Amino acid sequence: MPEAAKWEEVIKDEWKARRAQDPPEEKLFPLALNPFGEEEILAMTNVLLSGRLTLGANVEKAEKMFAEKVGAPYAVLVNSGSSANLLAVSAIVNKFRPVHCDAGDEVLVPAVSWSTSVFPLIQCGLKPVFVDTDPKTFNVTIETLEKAMTPRVKAVMAVHVLGNSICMADLAAFVKKHNLMLVEDTCESLGSFWTDETGTRKMLGTMGDFGSYSFYFSHHITSGEGGAVTCKTEEDYNFVRCLRAHGWTRHLTNKGEVEAKYPQIDPRFLFINLGYNLRPMEVQGAMLIVQLGKLEEFNAIRRDNYDRIKKGLESDSRYSKQMTLMEASNGIDPAWFGIAMLLHEEHAGQQEDYLQFLSKNGIENRPIISGNFIRQPSIAMYCKDEKPENYPGSEAIHKRGFFIGVHQVYCAQEKVVKLVDLMLSYDFVGESAAKKAKLG
C-alpha cells in the first residue's frame, strides 16, 4: 500500500475511534456543532506531509473557488475575519489608491457591531460615526443612515447581522447618492442573498468596494480560523494582496512591470506599500477547499432548522406574550447564522435571569454580536462624546436581544419540540410585577 494511502487509513480509523469515544452531548442545543470530518482532516494532513505550510497552491486554489462561489471577481484569503476587516479598511485609506479616505474622515458603522468592525477604523485614523439599528431587523436602515450622515463621511462599514442585512437596494441608493465607499462585513452572513433591480440574486459581500468574510469554527463554513476579502477590480486586488504580506511585490499580478522600475533593489524584497503579515496557512486553504463544497448543503440545513424552530415558536400561544424573532429585511434571503430574538419590553428586567435559565437547561445563547457597542469601555476612551441612550434601537437590542445557534447538522424534530417548549416555559412576569415582588 502506498505511504499516503496508509496514512489515510490510520487517520480514518483514529477519527472514528475518537468520535466513538465522544461524551454524550452535554447541551441540548449548543451554539455550534463540529462542522468538519474525515475529508478535512485528510486534506490538512496531506499538507503537513508535503512540508509546505505557508501560503501556496492550496490557498490560491481556495481563493479562486471562493471568488467563484460568492460571485466576486477577486478574493484574497487571510488568517481571520477580523484581519479581513483590517485589510479592507487599510485599503480604503491607502494613499496609493486613487479614491481613498484621509485621516480624520468619518465612516458610518452600526452601533450593534463587533469590535473589529469598529477598531480598524480607529486604527487607520478614521472616525467611526455610529448608526442606530432597527430592533426588528437588527440592522441599520436607510432612515438611520441618513440621520447619521455628515459632510465628512466618506465610507460605510455595513455589518450584516446573523445572516440578515439592511435592504441592499436602499444601501446601494444611499452609497450612490452620497458617493461613498462601501465595505461589507459579511462575517456572519456567508451565503445570504439579495436581489438587485434586475431581479438577479447576488450574495451579500459582493456589492461594495470590499467584502469581508470569516471562516471561524462556528461560522457557515470553517478553516478553523481564517477569512477572506473580496473586491471588484484588479487594482484593488493588488492593493489587498500587497497589504496582506508586508507591502512587497511577490503576489502582484503585474509584479514584473513594477519590479522593473526598481532595478537597484532585490525583487524578492521590494516593498512598495505599507503592509502586515495576515497570510493564511496552507492547511487553512486545504480545509476551506473541502468546506466550500459543503456550503450549499450546510446553508440549506440551517434554513430548514431555522424554519422548523420558527414555526414551533410562532405556533405556541406563549410565544406572542414573550418575544419576537428577527425579521429578514426587504429583498434579503438570509442564510441564518443564528436565531435572534427580542424579549418584549415589559420583560427587559428579566433578560439576565432568562438567559441563565436557558443556559441551565442546555440552550447556549449569546448577545446580538456584542450588544450596543457604544457601551464598551474602549469606545468611552476613543469616542468620548457618544452616549448609549442616543441609540434607542440598539439599546433595545442590548437590553432585550439574544440569539441561539442554528446548526448545519439536521436537528431532529423531537429536539425542536423540546427546545421550543423549554424556551417558552420560563415564568415571565411584567416588569412592574417583578419590581413589586422584589419590594414585597
Buried (B, 14 or more C-beta within 10 A) or exposed (E): EEEEEEBBEEBBEEBEEEEEEEEEEEEBBBBBEEBBEBBBBBBBBBBEEEEEEEBBEBBBBBBEBBBEBBBBBBBBBBBBBBBBBBBBBBBBBBEBBEEBBEEEBBBBBBBBBBBBBBBBBBEBEBBBBBBBBBBBBBBBBBEBBEEBBEEBBBBBBBBBBBBBBBBBBBBBEBBEEBEBBBBBBBBBBBBBBBBEEEEEEBBBBBBBBBBBBBBBBBBBBBBBBBBBBBBBEEBBBBBBBBBBBBBBBBBBEEBEEBBEEEEEEEBEEBEBBBBBEBBBBBBBBBBBBBBBEBBEEBBEBBBEBBEBBBEBBEEBEBBEEBBBBBBBBEBBBBBBBBBBBBBBEBBBBBBEEBBEBBEEBBBBBBBBBBBBBBBBEEBEEBBEEBEBEEBEBBBBBBBBBBBBBBBBEEBEEEBBEBBBEBBBEBEBBBBEEBEEEEEE
